[in-house]
Amino acid sequence: MKYLIYTFLFFLILTFPKKVHSQTYKTEKGNVEFLSQASLNEFTGKSSDLNGLVDLDKNMLDFYIDLNTLKTGIGLRDRHMRENYLETKKYPYAEFTGKIASGINLSSGQSKSVTAKGKFKIHGIEREIEVPGKLTAISDSELQLEAEFKVLLSDYKIDIPSVLFYELSEEQIVTIKANLKK
């Protein structure tokens, strides 16, 4: 009888549905760009050091960037941006943590528009925001995330330079593009 019970348990363990594939994707080299469109001056800042995680099982995501890696193409502007406005010695990171509003089930080659709701933190201030984006299954083991959202500098108590040749828009357009792997 004992042998029959062990055989039955062994059979149950082998045939019981298991979660074989994790739905967690990560990147350490995503791209982030901000666009500042002021009346007399337009420029972008870029970094390819975006770190992030998308967990489709939990419908959550978390992305952060070391603000010291942002480059605008002009070294003096970068230094002033970090020291005087972003204050990266005190607040070195910007981060978004949130939940994807709906469940995601993608097959290779499929895309889906999504909205993430969560908290964006920069300059020591955290605010609830919604971020529209698109997830694409590149393969069974790789996702691509694209998103764009607006940041008002005053919402995060980031000063705007008053010097004309450093003119900066109150509204920054942030674009993210990252390939994430299991």
Stockholm file with secondary structure:
# STOCKHOLM 1.0

chainA/1-182         MKYLIYTFLFFLILTFPKKVHSQTYKTEKGNVEFLSQASLNEFTGKSSDLNGLVDLDKNMLDFYIDLNTLKTGIGLRDRHMRENYLETKKYPYAEFTGKIASGINLSSGQSKSVTAKGKFKIHGIEREIEVPGKLTAISDSELQLEAEFKVLLSDYKIDIPSVLFYELSEEQIVTIKANLKK
#=GR chainA/1-182 SS CHHHHHHHHHHHHHHSCCCCSCCEEEEEEEEEEEEEECSSCEEEEEEEEEEEEEETTTTEEEEEEEGGGCBCSCHHHHHHIIIIIICTTTCCEEEEEEEESSCCCCCTTCEEEEEEEEEEEETTEEEEEEEEEEEEEEETTEEEEEEEEEEEGGGGTCCCCCSGGGCCCSEEEEEEEEEEEC
#=GC SS_cons         CHHHHHHHHHHHHHHSCCCCSCCEEEEEEEEEEEEEECSSCEEEEEEEEEEEEEETTTTEEEEEEEGGGCBCSCHHHHHHIIIIIICTTTCCEEEEEEEESSCCCCCTTCEEEEEEEEEEEETTEEEEEEEEEEEEEEETTEEEEEEEEEEEGGGGTCCCCCSGGGCCCSEEEEEEEEEEEC
//
